[in-house]
């Protein structure tokens, strides 16, 4: 392979590994225990660490289906006592759903919107906290101005007003990000 081909292959491995990990998180796989696994029809695609320290990623050369494979060896748990000389008695395989780029993008988008409850919750929680903080700072300032002097109200409520000013600056950015998320 030429140098640029090696770089492209490494980038493909990185993308396929990320895709496989996302599919596993979303539950788009079928787990089977196989007695034999034909490695000659697969290309090893593991990039970086193995999944859970045990599973290597392989891609079928003909169908391009991704499979996570873990050799099952008696008493091996990927620790310092692991014996390299033992042959596996089977293979734990996670057969991932084959998704083209368009289908994968749609699945990712659906998964993000499935989890949007927490995004909505934290957005509204931030709005409520902003309003409560502003009200508290305003009320405390008025109270200390009436009870004490203006200088003491600034000293006592200065931290509250500093937080309100920072929140006011960050709030439009949060609002734009939230609207962009909702639009997608």
HUGIFEN-V84019 format. One record per residue. RES is the residue in one small letter. PHI is phi in degrees with one decimal (NA if undefined). PSI is psi in whole degrees, -180 to 180 (NA if undefined). NEAR is the number of other C-alpha atoms within 12 Angstrom. Layout:
# HUGIFEN-V84019
res | phi | psi | near
RES | PHI | PSI | NEAR
RES | PHI | PSI | NEAR
This chain:
# HUGIFEN-V84019
res | phi | psi | near
x | NA | 143 | 9
x | -75.5 | 166 | 8
x | -63.3 | -43 | 9
x | -66.8 | -32 | 10
x | -66.4 | -38 | 11
x | -62.9 | -44 | 12
x | -62.8 | -43 | 13
x | -64.4 | -39 | 14
x | -66.1 | -40 | 20
x | -63.6 | -40 | 20
x | -66.6 | -39 | 18
x | -63.3 | -42 | 20
x | -61.6 | -41 | 25
x | -62.3 | -46 | 21
x | -65.4 | -42 | 22
x | -67.7 | -37 | 35
x | -65.1 | -43 | 31
x | -63.7 | -41 | 24
x | -62.4 | -43 | 34
x | -64.5 | -43 | 37
x | -64.6 | -37 | 30
x | -65.9 | -43 | 24
x | -62.7 | -37 | 29
x | -66.2 | -43 | 25
x | -60.1 | -36 | 16
x | -85.1 | -5 | 22
x | 79.1 | 26 | 17
x | -94.1 | 59 | 24
x | -150.7 | 164 | 23
x | -124.2 | 125 | 19
x | -96.5 | 129 | 19
x | -136.8 | 149 | 19
x | -104.8 | 117 | 20
x | -106.7 | 143 | 19
x | -75.3 | -38 | 18
x | -132.2 | 148 | 19
x | -133.8 | 123 | 24
x | -84.3 | 96 | 18
x | -71.8 | -16 | 19
x | -70.3 | -23 | 13
x | -96.0 | 9 | 17
x | -126.0 | 151 | 23
x | -110.7 | 132 | 26
x | -72.3 | 126 | 30
x | -119.7 | 9 | 34
x | -61.1 | 130 | 33
x | -123.3 | 121 | 24
x | 79.8 | -139 | 20
x | -76.7 | 156 | 16
x | -72.7 | 153 | 22
x | -68.1 | 125 | 26
x | 57.0 | 19 | 16
x | 74.2 | 2 | 18
x | -125.6 | -35 | 23
x | -94.1 | 130 | 31
x | -100.4 | 148 | 33
x | -95.3 | 132 | 41
x | -128.9 | 149 | 35
x | -121.2 | 131 | 32
x | -65.9 | 134 | 23
x | -71.1 | -24 | 17
x | -99.1 | -48 | 11
x | -95.6 | -12 | 17
x | 64.4 | 18 | 22
x | -73.6 | 140 | 27
x | -93.2 | 141 | 40
x | -138.0 | 131 | 44
x | -94.9 | 127 | 43
x | -123.7 | 130 | 38
x | -123.4 | 118 | 33
x | -68.9 | 133 | 30
x | -93.8 | 112 | 27
x | -125.5 | 134 | 21
x | -54.6 | 127 | 18
x | 64.8 | 11 | 17
x | -93.9 | 124 | 21
x | -128.9 | 31 | 18
x | 58.3 | 41 | 20
x | -118.1 | -171 | 11
x | -71.4 | -18 | 9
x | -87.1 | 4 | 11
x | -62.9 | 134 | 15
x | -99.9 | 123 | 16
x | -84.0 | -15 | 17
x | -84.2 | -12 | 10
x | -81.7 | 140 | 14
x | -84.3 | 143 | 16
x | -68.9 | 143 | 22
x | -89.8 | -7 | 18
x | -178.4 | -179 | 20
x | -135.5 | 132 | 28
x | -90.7 | 118 | 26
x | -117.6 | 133 | 28
x | -107.6 | 102 | 31
x | -84.1 | 113 | 30
x | -84.6 | 150 | 33
x | -64.1 | 138 | 28
x | -81.8 | 120 | 24
x | -126.8 | 130 | 23
x | -76.6 | 177 | 16
x | -62.3 | -39 | 13
x | -66.8 | -47 | 11
x | -64.7 | -39 | 15
x | -62.1 | -43 | 23
x | -63.0 | -41 | 16
x | -65.5 | -40 | 15
x | -64.8 | -42 | 24
x | -61.3 | -44 | 22
x | -63.1 | -42 | 19
x | -64.7 | -39 | 15
x | -66.3 | -39 | 19
x | -64.5 | -44 | 20
x | -71.2 | -24 | 18
x | -67.3 | -33 | 14
x | -94.2 | 11 | 15
x | -71.1 | -11 | 18
x | -55.5 | -46 | 14
x | -70.2 | -34 | 13
x | -65.5 | -45 | 20
x | -61.7 | -44 | 22
x | -59.0 | -49 | 14
x | -69.5 | -31 | 16
x | -64.7 | -51 | 25
x | -67.0 | -33 | 18
x | -63.6 | -41 | 14
x | -65.7 | -39 | 22
x | -63.8 | -46 | 23
x | -63.3 | -44 | 15
x | -62.8 | -38 | 20
x | -63.1 | -46 | 25
x | -65.4 | -44 | 18
x | -63.6 | -42 | 18
x | -63.7 | -43 | 25
x | -64.7 | -44 | 25
x | -63.0 | -45 | 17
x | -62.7 | -44 | 20
x | -64.3 | -43 | 27
x | -65.3 | -46 | 21
x | -63.2 | -43 | 18
x | -65.5 | -39 | 27
x | -63.4 | -46 | 27
x | -63.5 | -43 | 20
x | -61.0 | -47 | 19
x | -72.3 | -27 | 21
x | -68.6 | -42 | 19
x | -70.0 | -46 | 14
x | -77.1 | -36 | 13
x | -127.6 | -146 | 16
x | -106.9 | 169 | 15
x | -64.9 | -39 | 18
x | -63.6 | -43 | 15
x | -66.0 | -35 | 18
x | -66.1 | -37 | 24
x | -67.8 | -43 | 22
x | -65.1 | -42 | 18
x | -76.5 | -42 | 21
x | -98.2 | 5 | 26
x | -60.2 | -41 | 20
x | -63.6 | -41 | 19
x | -62.3 | -44 | 25
x | -68.9 | -33 | 25
x | -62.6 | -43 | 18
x | -63.8 | -39 | 20
x | -66.1 | -40 | 25
x | -65.2 | -45 | 17
x | -63.2 | -43 | 17
x | -63.5 | -38 | 23
x | -65.3 | -36 | 21
x | -70.9 | -40 | 14
x | -80.2 | -22 | 17
x | -61.7 | -43 | 23
x | -62.5 | -34 | 16
x | -64.9 | -44 | 15
x | -60.3 | -43 | 21
x | -63.2 | -42 | 21
x | -65.2 | -44 | 14
x | -62.4 | -41 | 17
x | -65.6 | -43 | 22
x | -65.7 | -38 | 15
x | -65.3 | -41 | 11
x | -62.5 | -45 | 18
x | -66.1 | -32 | 17
x | -69.7 | -34 | 10
x | -78.9 | NA | 14
